[in-house]
Amino acid sequence: MRKIVFILANVLFLSLTVDAQKKLVEILDFNKTSLGIKTGTNISKAALSGKIAGVLESNYRRGFVAGAFVNIPVFNSPLSVQPEFLYSSMGADILTELNEKHNLRFNYFSVPILFKYKITKKLTAMAGPQGDAIIYAREDNKYGLFNISKSVNEYDISATGGFEWWFNKHLVFGGRYIHGFNKVYPIGNVSTNNRAFQFSIGLRFHKAPPLPPPPPPPAPEKDSDADGLLDSKDKCPTVPGLAKYNGCPVPDTDKDGIDDENDKCPEMAGVAEYQGCPHPDRDKDGVTDNKDLCPDVAGSTKNDGCPEVEVVQFIPPTIIKDEIVKKTEAIARSIYFESNSAKLQTMSYGPLSELAQMLNDNPTYNLSIEGHTDKTGSNELNMKLSNNRVTTVKDYLVSKGINSNRITATGFGEEQPIADNSTVEGRALNRRVVLKISN
């Protein structure tokens, strides 16, 4: 036990000063500490030094290593600190100048303090000091097997470093080199230092997450409106109601102030006098009897339910003045469309607005619009084009406030030419809009 304590103290002293220890404790995340176990093999030999009489050769031997480790992360970084507690078998096969073999085996309690850096998710680098306390040592040679524990240095201090590869978050494979500094065993006038490669497989156990706190007991249910139904089952928890309506009052579907249970017409607003139904309309003229001055004779809503008497007033025709006729003809000659289109050219808006003003000033006038084309193209296309053009003119006048009933628009296509379609001048005359004013 004294050896173990001595080794731990030396390793900690080598790895940390007092100030560094305090700072390290402050930055270590002990809440994320994990434990693990590992096992593997040491491939070790002895580094020989001193006066070598003849030829001595140190060869590698295999030994067993096993133990446990504790990993403590450093807050918010890829760094961690990992002390390990291992049973580690080291030594060497020494071959003398007479070809005699001396098998040396040193069994240690080893405590490496590793500082680890996560390079990638799977690869980690590590390095640090290691202390070794001898547990048992033996030498096997041609004379027999000997206990040499008292001849071996009680402890060794080493430096170690290597890499780990994480197969997953639990399983890890490691390899490291161990370089001993103390002279551990004399062979005549020759001293030996430990050298080893260690290969291991480890299993890490993560601390189980804390159990979630038990849920608080449910709060006692309330009946806010005191209607006998708990709020969780009450669709109207703040208004007293009935169980048959899920805690809501008796509905009034038609919003006439009479609830559905007392309303003979629950989906039609009515009056209490008729038990929730509206006033009757005996003559079915749209005026209820309470407002109908002629309740048994169908009438008009404009005449309080009574029939309207049509008064025919004779309006003598107005003579259309010559200047209005001439002005209308001039406006017709000022209407232009885009080529092969019913779209008005901008220059047509002014004359057409003047025509609209004239019709507004003379409300008894009616207007006939005729559209004509030349014979270019098929008759079907020309008929469609002339109809579209007169419709465009009519729509423009209607947009200026002229009642559409005062306007007739007819397209004649190429059927009523006034000039020869075989000449350019004739075709130009045939493409025309004719406006006719009448009473």
C-alpha positions as CSV (number, residue, x, y, z in Angstrom):
1,M,0.0,0.0,0.0
2,R,2.9,2.4,0.8
3,K,4.3,1.8,-2.7
4,I,0.9,2.6,-4.3
5,V,0.5,5.8,-2.4
6,F,4.1,6.8,-3.2
7,I,3.5,6.2,-6.9
8,L,0.2,8.2,-7.0
9,A,1.8,11.1,-5.3
10,N,4.8,11.2,-7.7
11,V,2.6,11.0,-10.8
12,L,0.3,13.8,-9.6
13,F,3.3,15.9,-8.7
14,L,4.9,15.4,-12.2
15,S,1.6,16.1,-14.0
16,L,0.4,19.1,-12.1
17,T,1.7,22.0,-10.0
18,V,-0.5,23.2,-7.1
19,D,-1.9,26.1,-9.1
20,A,-2.5,24.0,-12.1
21,Q,-4.4,21.4,-10.0
22,K,-6.7,24.2,-8.7
23,K,-7.4,25.5,-12.2
24,L,-7.9,22.0,-13.6
25,V,-10.5,21.2,-11.0
26,E,-12.3,24.4,-11.9
27,I,-12.6,23.4,-15.6
28,L,-13.3,19.7,-15.3
29,D,-16.9,18.6,-15.9
30,F,-17.3,15.9,-13.3
31,N,-21.0,15.6,-14.1
32,K,-20.0,13.9,-17.4
33,T,-17.4,11.6,-15.9
34,S,-17.5,8.1,-17.4
35,L,-15.9,4.8,-16.2
36,G,-14.4,1.9,-18.1
37,I,-12.4,-1.2,-18.1
38,K,-9.7,-2.3,-20.5
39,T,-7.4,-5.3,-21.2
40,G,-4.6,-6.0,-23.7
41,T,-1.0,-6.8,-24.0
42,N,2.4,-5.1,-23.4
43,I,5.2,-5.9,-25.9
44,S,8.2,-4.8,-23.7
45,K,11.9,-5.0,-23.7
46,A,14.8,-3.5,-21.6
47,A,17.0,-0.7,-22.7
48,L,20.5,-1.7,-21.6
49,S,23.2,0.7,-20.3
50,G,26.5,0.5,-18.3
51,K,29.6,-1.6,-18.8
52,I,28.5,-4.6,-20.9
53,A,31.0,-7.5,-20.6
54,G,30.6,-9.4,-23.8
55,V,27.4,-9.1,-25.8
56,L,24.0,-8.8,-24.2
57,E,20.9,-8.5,-26.3
58,S,17.4,-7.5,-25.1
59,N,14.5,-8.9,-27.0
60,Y,10.7,-8.1,-26.7
61,R,8.4,-10.3,-24.6
62,R,4.6,-10.2,-24.3
63,G,2.9,-9.5,-21.1
64,F,-0.7,-9.0,-19.8
65,V,-2.3,-5.6,-18.9
66,A,-5.8,-5.0,-17.5
67,G,-7.6,-2.5,-15.3
68,A,-10.0,0.4,-15.1
69,F,-10.0,4.0,-16.2
70,V,-11.9,7.2,-15.3
71,N,-12.5,9.9,-18.0
72,I,-13.3,13.4,-16.9
73,P,-14.1,15.9,-19.8
74,V,-12.9,19.5,-19.8
75,F,-15.9,21.9,-20.2
76,N,-16.9,22.7,-23.8
77,S,-13.7,21.4,-25.4
78,P,-12.3,18.3,-27.0
79,L,-9.9,17.8,-24.0
80,S,-10.3,15.4,-21.2
81,V,-8.2,14.0,-18.3
82,Q,-8.1,10.2,-17.8
83,P,-6.4,8.5,-14.9
84,E,-6.0,4.7,-15.2
85,F,-5.4,2.0,-12.6
86,L,-3.8,-1.0,-14.2
87,Y,-2.2,-4.4,-13.5
88,S,0.7,-4.3,-16.1
89,S,3.2,-7.0,-16.8
90,M,6.5,-5.8,-18.4
91,G,10.1,-7.1,-18.7
92,A,12.4,-8.5,-21.4
93,D,14.1,-11.5,-22.8
94,I,17.9,-11.0,-22.2
95,L,20.3,-13.1,-24.3
96,T,23.9,-13.4,-23.0
97,E,27.1,-13.7,-24.9
98,L,26.9,-17.4,-24.2
99,N,23.5,-17.5,-25.8
100,E,21.9,-18.0,-22.4
101,K,18.3,-16.7,-22.1
102,H,17.2,-14.7,-19.0
103,N,13.4,-14.1,-19.0
104,L,12.6,-11.1,-16.9
105,R,9.1,-10.4,-15.8
106,F,8.1,-7.2,-13.8
107,N,4.5,-7.1,-12.6
108,Y,3.4,-3.5,-11.8
109,F,0.5,-1.6,-10.4
110,S,0.6,1.3,-12.9
111,V,-1.1,4.6,-12.7
112,P,-0.9,6.7,-16.0
113,I,-2.5,10.2,-15.9
114,L,-3.4,10.9,-19.5
115,F,-4.3,14.2,-21.1
116,K,-6.5,13.4,-24.1
117,Y,-7.5,15.4,-27.2
118,K,-10.3,14.3,-29.5
119,I,-9.0,14.8,-33.1
120,T,-12.1,13.5,-34.8
121,K,-15.3,11.8,-33.6
122,K,-13.4,8.5,-33.6
123,L,-9.7,9.4,-33.2
124,T,-8.1,10.6,-29.9
125,A,-4.5,11.5,-29.1
126,M,-3.2,11.1,-25.6
127,A,-0.1,11.6,-23.5
128,G,1.0,11.9,-19.9
129,P,3.1,10.6,-17.0
130,Q,2.9,7.1,-15.6
131,G,3.9,5.7,-12.2
132,D,4.6,2.0,-11.7
133,A,4.9,0.2,-8.3
134,I,6.4,-3.2,-8.4
135,I,4.1,-6.0,-7.2
136,Y,6.1,-9.1,-8.1
137,A,9.2,-9.7,-10.2
138,R,10.9,-13.0,-11.3
139,E,13.7,-14.2,-13.5
140,D,13.6,-17.5,-15.4
141,N,16.9,-18.8,-16.6
142,K,18.7,-22.2,-17.1
143,Y,19.1,-22.5,-13.4
144,G,15.4,-22.2,-12.5
145,L,12.8,-19.7,-11.7
146,F,13.7,-17.0,-9.1
147,N,11.8,-14.3,-7.2
148,I,13.8,-11.1,-7.8
149,S,11.2,-8.6,-6.3
150,K,13.7,-7.3,-3.7
151,S,16.3,-6.7,-6.4
152,V,14.0,-4.7,-8.6
153,N,13.6,-0.9,-8.0
154,E,10.3,-0.4,-6.1
155,Y,8.9,2.1,-8.5
156,D,9.4,3.5,-12.0
157,I,8.4,6.8,-13.6
158,S,7.5,6.7,-17.3
159,A,6.2,8.9,-20.0
160,T,3.5,7.5,-22.3
161,G,1.6,8.6,-25.4
162,G,-0.4,7.2,-28.2
163,F,-3.8,7.1,-29.9
164,E,-7.3,5.6,-29.4
165,W,-9.8,4.7,-32.1
166,W,-13.4,4.6,-31.0
167,F,-15.5,1.9,-32.7
168,N,-18.6,3.4,-31.1
169,K,-19.2,5.5,-28.0
170,H,-18.6,2.4,-25.8
171,L,-15.9,0.3,-27.5
172,V,-12.3,1.7,-28.0
173,F,-9.0,0.3,-29.4
174,G,-5.8,1.9,-28.1
175,G,-2.1,1.8,-28.8
176,R,0.6,3.7,-26.9
177,Y,4.4,3.8,-26.2
178,I,5.8,3.7,-22.7
179,H,9.3,5.1,-21.9
180,G,10.6,4.3,-18.4
181,F,13.2,6.7,-16.8
182,N,14.3,4.7,-13.7
183,K,16.9,1.9,-13.8
184,V,14.7,-1.0,-12.7
185,Y,17.1,-4.0,-12.5
186,P,20.8,-4.6,-12.6
187,I,22.3,-7.5,-14.5
188,G,25.9,-7.6,-13.3
189,N,27.3,-4.2,-14.2
190,V,24.4,-3.6,-16.7
191,S,21.3,-1.6,-15.8
192,T,17.9,-1.8,-17.5
193,N,15.1,0.7,-18.3
194,N,11.6,-0.3,-19.3
195,R,10.4,0.2,-22.8
196,A,7.1,-1.1,-24.1
197,F,4.3,-0.8,-26.6
198,Q,0.8,-1.4,-25.2
199,F,-2.2,-2.5,-27.3
200,S,-5.6,-2.6,-25.6
201,I,-9.3,-2.9,-26.0
202,G,-11.6,-1.0,-23.7
203,L,-15.3,-0.7,-22.7
204,R,-16.6,2.6,-21.4
205,F,-19.8,2.9,-19.3
206,H,-21.7,6.2,-19.3
207,K,-23.5,7.4,-16.3
208,A,-27.2,6.8,-16.7
209,P,-29.2,10.0,-17.1
210,P,-31.2,11.0,-14.0
211,L,-34.7,9.9,-13.8
212,P,-37.2,12.6,-14.6
213,P,-39.0,14.0,-11.5
214,P,-42.5,12.6,-11.0
215,P,-45.3,14.7,-12.5
216,P,-47.1,16.9,-10.0
217,P,-50.4,15.6,-8.9
218,P,-53.3,16.9,-11.0
219,A,-55.0,20.0,-9.8
220,P,-58.5,19.4,-8.5
221,E,-61.1,20.1,-11.3
222,K,-63.3,23.1,-11.0
223,D,-66.9,24.0,-12.0
224,S,-66.5,27.7,-12.6
225,D,-70.1,28.3,-13.5
226,A,-71.6,26.1,-10.8
227,D,-73.9,24.3,-13.3
228,G,-73.0,20.8,-12.1
229,L,-70.5,20.0,-14.9
230,L,-66.7,20.1,-14.3
231,D,-64.8,22.6,-16.6
232,S,-63.1,19.7,-18.4
233,K,-66.5,18.5,-19.7
234,D,-68.2,21.9,-19.9
235,K,-68.1,23.5,-23.4
236,C,-69.2,26.8,-21.8
237,P,-67.3,26.7,-18.5
238,T,-68.0,30.3,-17.6
239,V,-71.8,30.3,-18.4
240,P,-74.3,28.1,-16.5
241,G,-75.9,25.6,-18.8
242,L,-77.5,22.2,-19.1
243,A,-75.9,18.8,-19.3
244,K,-77.9,17.9,-22.5
245,Y,-76.1,20.8,-24.2
246,N,-72.7,20.0,-22.7
247,G,-72.8,22.7,-20.1
248,C,-74.0,25.5,-22.4
249,P,-77.4,27.3,-22.2
250,V,-80.3,26.3,-24.4
251,P,-79.3,27.6,-27.9
252,D,-81.1,30.2,-29.9
253,T,-80.2,29.2,-33.4
254,D,-82.0,32.0,-35.2
255,K,-81.0,34.7,-32.6
256,D,-84.6,35.9,-32.2
257,G,-84.5,36.0,-28.4
258,I,-86.5,32.8,-28.1
259,D,-84.6,29.7,-27.1
260,D,-84.9,26.6,-29.4
261,E,-86.9,24.6,-26.9
262,N,-89.7,27.2,-27.0
263,D,-89.2,28.2,-30.6
264,K,-91.5,26.6,-33.2
265,C,-89.3,28.0,-36.0
266,P,-85.8,27.6,-34.4
267,E,-83.9,28.2,-37.7
268,M,-86.0,31.3,-38.7
269,A,-86.1,34.5,-36.8
270,G,-89.6,35.3,-35.5
271,V,-91.6,36.9,-32.7
272,A,-93.0,35.7,-29.4
273,E,-96.6,36.4,-30.7
274,Y,-96.1,33.5,-33.1
275,Q,-94.0,31.3,-30.8
276,G,-90.7,32.2,-32.5
277,C,-92.0,32.1,-36.0
278,P,-92.1,35.2,-38.3
279,H,-95.3,37.2,-39.1
280,P,-97.3,35.3,-41.8
281,D,-97.6,36.5,-45.4
282,R,-101.0,35.3,-46.6
283,D,-100.8,36.6,-50.1
284,K,-97.2,35.5,-50.5
285,D,-96.1,38.9,-51.9
286,G,-93.0,39.3,-49.7
287,V,-94.7,41.8,-47.3
288,T,-95.7,40.3,-44.0
289,D,-99.3,40.7,-42.9
290,N,-98.4,43.2,-40.1
291,K,-96.9,45.6,-42.7
292,D,-99.2,44.7,-45.7
293,L,-102.0,47.2,-46.4
294,C,-103.5,44.6,-48.8
295,P,-102.8,41.3,-46.9
296,D,-105.1,39.2,-49.1
297,V,-104.1,40.6,-52.5
298,A,-100.6,40.1,-53.8
299,G,-98.9,43.4,-54.3
300,S,-95.5,45.2,-54.4
301,T,-93.1,45.8,-51.6
302,K,-92.8,49.3,-53.0
303,N,-96.5,49.9,-52.5
304,D,-96.8,48.4,-49.0
305,G,-98.1,45.1,-50.3
306,C,-100.8,46.5,-52.6
307,P,-100.8,46.2,-56.4
308,E,-99.1,49.0,-58.3
309,V,-101.2,50.9,-60.8
310,E,-99.3,51.5,-64.0
311,V,-99.6,55.1,-65.3
312,V,-98.8,55.3,-69.0
313,Q,-97.6,58.7,-70.0
314,F,-97.4,59.7,-73.6
315,I,-94.2,61.5,-74.5
316,P,-94.2,63.0,-77.9
317,P,-91.2,62.3,-80.1
318,T,-88.5,64.9,-80.2
319,I,-87.3,66.2,-83.5
320,I,-83.6,65.6,-83.8
321,K,-81.8,68.7,-85.0
322,D,-79.7,68.6,-88.2
323,E,-76.6,69.8,-86.4
324,I,-76.8,66.8,-84.0
325,V,-77.1,64.4,-86.9
326,K,-74.1,66.0,-88.6
327,K,-72.1,66.0,-85.4
328,T,-72.9,62.3,-84.9
329,E,-71.8,61.5,-88.5
330,A,-68.5,63.4,-87.9
331,I,-67.9,61.5,-84.7
332,A,-68.4,58.2,-86.6
333,R,-65.7,59.2,-89.1
334,S,-63.3,59.9,-86.1
335,I,-63.5,56.4,-84.7
336,Y,-60.3,54.4,-85.4
337,F,-59.1,50.9,-84.3
338,E,-55.8,49.1,-84.2
339,S,-55.1,47.2,-87.4
340,N,-57.2,44.0,-87.6
341,S,-58.2,44.5,-84.0
342,A,-61.2,45.8,-81.9
343,K,-58.9,47.9,-79.7
344,L,-59.7,51.6,-80.0
345,Q,-56.9,54.0,-80.9
346,T,-56.3,56.8,-78.4
347,M,-57.5,59.5,-80.8
348,S,-61.0,57.9,-80.7
349,Y,-61.6,58.6,-77.0
350,G,-62.2,62.3,-77.3
351,P,-65.0,62.1,-80.1
352,L,-66.6,59.2,-78.2
353,S,-66.7,61.1,-74.9
354,E,-68.3,64.0,-76.8
355,L,-70.9,61.5,-78.1
356,A,-71.6,60.3,-74.6
357,Q,-72.1,63.8,-73.3
358,M,-74.6,64.5,-76.1
359,L,-76.6,61.4,-75.2
360,N,-76.5,62.4,-71.5
361,D,-77.8,65.8,-72.4
362,N,-80.6,64.3,-74.5
363,P,-82.0,61.3,-72.5
364,T,-84.7,60.5,-75.1
365,Y,-82.2,59.8,-77.8
366,N,-81.3,56.3,-78.7
367,L,-78.2,55.2,-80.6
368,S,-77.6,52.6,-83.3
369,I,-74.0,51.5,-84.0
370,E,-73.2,49.6,-87.2
371,G,-69.8,48.0,-88.0
372,H,-68.6,47.3,-91.5
373,T,-65.3,45.9,-92.9
374,D,-63.8,45.5,-96.4
375,K,-63.6,42.1,-98.2
376,T,-60.1,41.3,-97.1
377,G,-60.0,37.9,-95.2
378,S,-62.9,35.4,-94.8
379,N,-66.5,36.5,-94.2
380,E,-66.5,34.7,-90.9
381,L,-63.5,36.6,-89.6
382,N,-64.9,39.9,-90.9
383,M,-68.2,39.4,-89.3
384,K,-66.5,38.6,-86.0
385,L,-64.3,41.7,-86.3
386,S,-67.2,44.0,-87.0
387,N,-69.2,42.7,-84.1
388,N,-66.2,43.1,-81.7
389,R,-65.6,46.6,-82.8
390,V,-69.2,47.8,-82.3
391,T,-69.3,46.1,-78.9
392,T,-66.1,48.0,-78.0
393,V,-67.8,51.3,-78.9
394,K,-70.9,50.4,-76.9
395,D,-68.9,49.4,-73.9
396,Y,-67.0,52.7,-73.9
397,L,-70.3,54.7,-74.0
398,V,-71.8,52.6,-71.2
399,S,-68.6,53.2,-69.1
400,K,-69.4,56.9,-69.5
401,G,-72.9,56.5,-67.9
402,I,-75.1,55.7,-70.9
403,N,-77.8,53.1,-70.2
404,S,-77.0,50.0,-72.4
405,N,-80.8,49.7,-73.2
406,R,-80.4,53.0,-75.3
407,I,-77.7,51.5,-77.5
408,T,-78.0,48.7,-80.2
409,A,-74.7,47.4,-81.8
410,T,-74.7,45.3,-84.9
411,G,-71.8,44.1,-87.1
412,F,-72.4,43.5,-90.8
413,G,-68.9,42.4,-91.8
414,E,-68.3,42.8,-95.5
415,E,-72.0,42.4,-96.5
416,Q,-72.8,46.1,-97.1
417,P,-70.0,47.7,-99.0
418,I,-70.3,51.4,-100.2
419,A,-67.2,51.3,-102.5
420,D,-65.2,49.0,-104.7
421,N,-63.3,46.5,-102.6
422,S,-60.8,46.0,-105.4
423,T,-59.1,49.4,-104.8
424,V,-57.3,50.7,-101.8
425,E,-59.5,53.7,-101.6
426,G,-62.7,51.6,-101.8
427,R,-61.6,49.2,-99.1
428,A,-60.7,52.2,-96.8
429,L,-64.3,53.6,-97.3
430,N,-65.8,50.1,-96.6
431,R,-64.0,49.9,-93.2
432,R,-66.3,52.2,-91.3
433,V,-68.5,52.7,-88.2
434,V,-72.0,54.1,-88.7
435,L,-73.8,56.0,-85.8
436,K,-77.5,56.7,-86.1
437,I,-79.4,58.9,-83.6
438,S,-83.1,58.2,-83.0
439,N,-86.0,58.8,-80.5
